Amino acid sequence: MSDIVELINDEGKVEKLIINASFHIDDIEYAVLSYPNSEEGMIYRIDREEDDTPIFNIVEDRDELQEVIDVYEGMAEDLI
């Protein structure tokens, strides 16, 4: 069973997303999320509140995004 996270979208509606993977690059935690029945993933940086509650922030910086994609694809290749 996959982990599910509920996020609030720009319209204030709750969306359920599947956590396909989570990993660290240096000290930063990332997650690849997707909608149920979708193969397209979205990359989020996971920040933490003082009580350790995760805050999912979509990665918008192109250089950071490319670095995370490269690491994720490398991980996927290692699993094959």
C-alpha positions, 0 to 999 in steps of 0.5 A: 500500500502506498503512502497518501498525503493530502494537500490543499491546492490553489483553490483551497480544495484538498487533493490526495497524492501518492508518495512515490519516493522520498529521499535526501540530497545533502540536508534537503528532503524531497518527495515525488508525488503523483495523482492516483492513476497517473504516471506523471510525478511532481517534485516537492521539497519537504520542509518541517515545522518546529513540531516536525510536521511536513510542509510540501513545497513544489520545486520551481527553481529550474536548477534545483528541479533538474538536480532532483530529477537527475538523482531520482532517475539515478535511483530508479536506474539502480533499482532496475 
